[in-house]
Amino acid sequence: MSDIAVELKNLNVFYGDFHAVDSVNLSLKNKKVTALIGPSGCGKSTVLRSINRMNELISETKVTGEIIYGGININRSNVDPVEIRKRIGMVFQKPNPFPKSIYDNITWGAKIHGHKDDLDELVERTLKQAALWDEVKDKLKQSALRLSGGQQQRLCIARTIAVKPDVILMDEPASALDPIATGKIEELIAELKHDYTIAIVTHNMQQASRVSDYTSFFLVNDERRGHLVEYGKTDDLFFNPKDKRTEDYISGKFG
């Protein structure tokens, strides 16, 4: 098996006439956590959404370049984006459980994708993977909206893994949570990477250093386009960056 799960080659993203992301080359290592860091507006979330073709849900968006997953360029028009989003799941900044029961939140996507096995077993397994089972096992028929913010986010992660993806994309998954809930999300990421490739956008430098194996640093260039400045193993990028701009950002001199 290749050590690269997803590879971006010369990725460019345009919103109408605005060139938002410029010529990004980046790889997500198999069953590792890759953090995307950088100041607001530098294209991190845009790059993340490109990886499972979420950007095309935004009107007047154009994506060029290649995104290689499973040996194919998923940007090709003959590739089904729904199937891609099953294999490459997404967890958003704000928890977004369905206004359904906890049980139905887990089983809804699995049913759509033709899950034929025991649904009770699926719910228990995925909630255990998301470190939520012990907290909700006696209230599975209760509305997911009654859970705390941190529990809702872990439920959304469980809902994502219920359809058996290979890759999980997380867009600032803990930014709206308190420190205790954030800690649980970080512990969960550490467990999930044994089974999944994970990419996480975060503005929290300490979080990036704690949870990721690799880190990519983005900035806006003189043309106001987001671009990748530096990418490497997290320890190397944080403690021995190759680019002075990376050092300045990590040390808090700007951003």
C-alpha positions as CSV (number, residue, x, y, z in Angstrom):
1,M,0.0,0.0,0.0
2,S,1.2,3.5,-0.8
3,D,2.1,5.7,2.1
4,I,0.2,8.5,0.3
5,A,-3.6,8.5,0.7
6,V,-4.4,11.7,-1.3
7,E,-2.1,13.8,-3.4
8,L,-2.8,17.3,-4.6
9,K,-1.0,18.3,-7.8
10,N,-0.9,22.0,-8.9
11,L,-4.3,22.6,-7.3
12,N,-5.9,26.0,-8.1
13,V,-9.3,27.2,-6.9
14,F,-11.3,30.1,-8.4
15,Y,-14.4,31.7,-7.0
16,G,-15.7,33.6,-10.0
17,D,-12.8,35.9,-11.0
18,F,-11.1,35.5,-7.7
19,H,-8.1,33.2,-7.7
20,A,-8.3,31.9,-4.1
21,V,-5.7,29.1,-4.1
22,D,-2.6,29.1,-6.2
23,S,-0.7,26.0,-7.4
24,V,-0.8,23.9,-4.2
25,N,1.1,20.6,-4.1
26,L,0.5,18.6,-1.0
27,S,0.2,14.9,0.1
28,L,-1.8,13.3,2.9
29,K,0.1,10.4,4.3
30,N,-1.8,7.2,4.9
31,K,-3.1,6.8,8.4
32,K,-1.4,10.0,9.6
33,V,-2.7,13.4,10.7
34,T,-1.9,16.4,8.6
35,A,-2.6,19.8,10.0
36,L,-3.2,22.9,7.7
37,I,-2.2,26.1,9.5
38,G,-2.0,29.7,8.6
39,P,-3.8,33.0,9.1
40,S,-7.4,33.5,8.2
41,G,-8.1,33.8,4.5
42,C,-5.1,32.0,3.2
43,G,-7.0,29.1,1.6
44,K,-6.7,26.3,4.2
45,S,-10.4,25.5,4.3
46,T,-10.7,25.9,0.5
47,V,-7.9,23.3,0.0
48,L,-9.6,21.0,2.5
49,R,-13.0,21.2,0.8
50,S,-11.3,20.5,-2.5
51,I,-10.2,17.1,-1.3
52,N,-13.7,15.7,-1.4
53,R,-15.1,18.1,-4.0
54,M,-17.2,20.1,-1.6
55,N,-16.1,23.4,-3.2
56,E,-18.2,22.6,-6.3
57,L,-21.3,23.1,-4.2
58,I,-20.4,26.8,-4.1
59,S,-21.6,28.6,-7.2
60,E,-19.1,29.9,-9.8
61,T,-16.3,27.8,-8.3
62,K,-13.7,26.3,-10.6
63,V,-11.0,23.8,-9.5
64,T,-8.1,22.9,-11.7
65,G,-5.1,20.6,-11.1
66,E,-5.2,17.0,-9.9
67,I,-6.4,15.4,-6.7
68,I,-5.2,11.8,-6.8
69,Y,-7.0,9.3,-4.6
70,G,-7.2,5.6,-5.2
71,G,-5.0,6.0,-8.2
72,I,-7.4,8.3,-10.1
73,N,-7.8,12.1,-10.5
74,I,-11.1,12.7,-8.6
75,N,-11.5,16.1,-10.3
76,R,-12.4,14.4,-13.5
77,S,-16.0,14.9,-14.7
78,N,-16.8,11.2,-14.9
79,V,-16.0,10.7,-11.2
80,D,-19.1,10.6,-8.9
81,P,-18.7,13.2,-6.2
82,V,-21.2,11.5,-3.9
83,E,-19.1,8.4,-3.9
84,I,-16.0,10.5,-3.2
85,R,-17.7,12.1,-0.2
86,K,-18.5,8.7,1.1
87,R,-14.8,7.7,0.9
88,I,-13.5,11.1,2.0
89,G,-15.8,12.3,4.9
90,M,-16.0,15.8,6.3
91,V,-16.5,17.2,9.8
92,F,-17.3,20.9,10.0
93,Q,-16.3,23.7,12.3
94,K,-19.8,23.9,13.9
95,P,-21.4,20.6,14.9
96,N,-24.2,19.9,12.5
97,P,-26.2,16.8,13.8
98,F,-29.4,16.1,12.0
99,P,-32.6,17.0,13.9
100,K,-33.1,13.3,14.5
101,S,-32.3,10.8,17.2
102,I,-28.8,9.9,18.0
103,Y,-29.5,6.4,16.6
104,D,-30.9,7.8,13.3
105,N,-27.9,10.2,12.9
106,I,-25.6,7.2,12.8
107,T,-27.8,5.0,10.5
108,W,-29.1,7.6,8.1
109,G,-26.0,7.7,5.8
110,A,-25.3,4.0,6.2
111,K,-28.8,3.2,4.9
112,I,-28.5,5.6,1.9
113,H,-25.2,3.8,1.0
114,G,-26.8,0.4,1.2
115,H,-25.6,-0.9,4.6
116,K,-27.0,-4.4,4.9
117,D,-25.6,-5.5,8.3
118,D,-26.9,-5.1,11.8
119,L,-27.7,-1.4,12.4
120,D,-27.6,-1.8,16.2
121,E,-24.0,-3.2,15.9
122,L,-23.1,-0.3,13.6
123,V,-24.4,2.3,16.0
124,E,-22.6,0.8,19.0
125,R,-19.3,0.3,17.1
126,T,-19.1,3.8,15.6
127,L,-20.2,5.5,18.9
128,K,-17.4,3.5,20.7
129,Q,-14.9,4.6,18.0
130,A,-16.0,8.2,18.6
131,A,-15.6,7.8,22.4
132,L,-19.3,8.6,22.9
133,W,-21.0,5.2,23.5
134,D,-20.8,5.3,27.3
135,E,-22.3,8.7,27.5
136,V,-25.3,8.1,25.2
137,K,-26.0,4.3,25.2
138,D,-29.1,4.7,27.3
139,K,-30.6,7.5,25.2
140,L,-30.1,6.5,21.6
141,K,-33.7,7.5,20.7
142,Q,-33.2,11.0,22.2
143,S,-32.8,14.0,19.8
144,A,-29.1,14.6,19.0
145,L,-29.8,18.3,19.4
146,R,-30.0,17.7,23.2
147,L,-26.4,16.8,23.4
148,S,-23.7,19.2,24.4
149,G,-21.6,20.9,21.7
150,G,-18.7,18.5,22.3
151,Q,-20.9,15.5,22.2
152,Q,-22.6,16.7,19.1
153,Q,-19.2,17.0,17.4
154,R,-18.2,13.5,18.4
155,L,-21.6,12.3,17.1
156,C,-20.8,14.0,13.8
157,I,-17.5,12.2,13.7
158,A,-19.3,8.9,14.4
159,R,-21.8,9.7,11.6
160,T,-18.9,10.2,9.3
161,I,-17.1,7.0,10.1
162,A,-20.3,5.0,10.0
163,V,-20.1,4.9,6.1
164,K,-16.5,3.5,6.4
165,P,-14.4,6.3,4.8
166,D,-10.7,6.1,4.2
167,V,-10.1,9.8,4.8
168,I,-11.6,12.2,7.3
169,L,-11.4,16.0,6.8
170,M,-11.8,18.2,9.8
171,D,-12.3,22.0,9.5
172,E,-11.5,23.5,12.9
173,P,-13.5,20.7,14.6
174,A,-12.8,22.1,18.1
175,S,-12.9,25.8,17.6
176,A,-16.4,26.2,19.0
177,L,-15.8,23.9,22.0
178,D,-14.6,24.4,25.6
179,P,-11.1,23.1,26.7
180,I,-12.5,19.9,28.1
181,A,-14.5,19.0,25.0
182,T,-11.5,20.1,22.8
183,G,-9.3,17.7,24.7
184,K,-11.7,14.8,24.0
185,I,-11.7,15.7,20.3
186,E,-7.9,15.7,20.3
187,E,-7.8,12.3,22.1
188,L,-10.3,11.0,19.6
189,I,-8.1,12.1,16.6
190,A,-5.1,10.3,18.1
191,E,-7.2,7.1,18.2
192,L,-8.8,7.5,14.8
193,K,-5.5,7.9,13.0
194,H,-4.8,4.2,13.5
195,D,-7.6,3.5,11.1
196,Y,-8.1,6.6,9.0
197,T,-6.1,9.3,7.2
198,I,-6.9,12.7,8.7
199,A,-6.5,16.3,7.6
200,I,-7.3,19.0,10.1
201,V,-7.5,22.8,9.6
202,T,-6.7,24.6,12.9
203,H,-5.7,28.1,14.0
204,N,-4.4,26.6,17.3
205,M,-0.7,26.1,17.0
206,Q,-0.6,24.0,20.2
207,Q,-3.3,21.8,18.9
208,A,-1.5,21.4,15.6
209,S,1.7,20.4,17.4
210,R,-0.2,18.0,19.6
211,V,-2.4,16.1,17.2
212,S,-0.6,16.1,13.8
213,D,2.3,14.1,12.3
214,Y,2.7,16.5,9.4
215,T,2.0,20.2,9.1
216,S,1.4,22.4,6.1
217,F,1.7,26.2,6.4
218,F,-0.3,28.5,4.1
219,L,-0.1,32.2,3.5
220,V,-1.5,34.8,1.1
221,N,0.9,35.9,-1.6
222,D,1.3,39.4,-3.1
223,E,-1.6,38.6,-5.5
224,R,-3.8,37.8,-2.5
225,R,-3.8,34.1,-3.4
226,G,-3.6,31.4,-0.9
227,H,-0.5,29.2,-1.4
228,L,1.5,26.6,0.5
229,V,4.7,28.0,2.0
230,E,6.1,24.9,3.7
231,Y,5.2,21.3,4.4
232,G,6.9,18.7,6.5
233,K,6.9,16.6,9.6
234,T,5.3,18.6,12.4
235,D,8.4,18.5,14.7
236,D,10.6,19.7,11.9
237,L,8.3,22.5,10.8
238,F,7.7,23.8,14.4
239,F,11.2,23.5,15.7
240,N,13.4,23.8,12.6
241,P,11.3,25.6,9.9
242,K,13.0,26.1,6.5
243,D,11.1,29.4,5.7
244,K,11.5,32.5,7.9
245,R,7.8,33.2,7.4
246,T,6.9,29.9,9.0
247,E,9.1,30.7,12.0
248,D,7.5,34.2,12.3
249,Y,4.0,32.8,12.2
250,I,4.6,30.0,14.7
251,S,6.3,32.3,17.1
252,G,3.4,34.7,17.0
253,K,5.1,37.6,15.1
254,F,2.1,37.8,12.8
255,G,-1.2,36.2,12.1
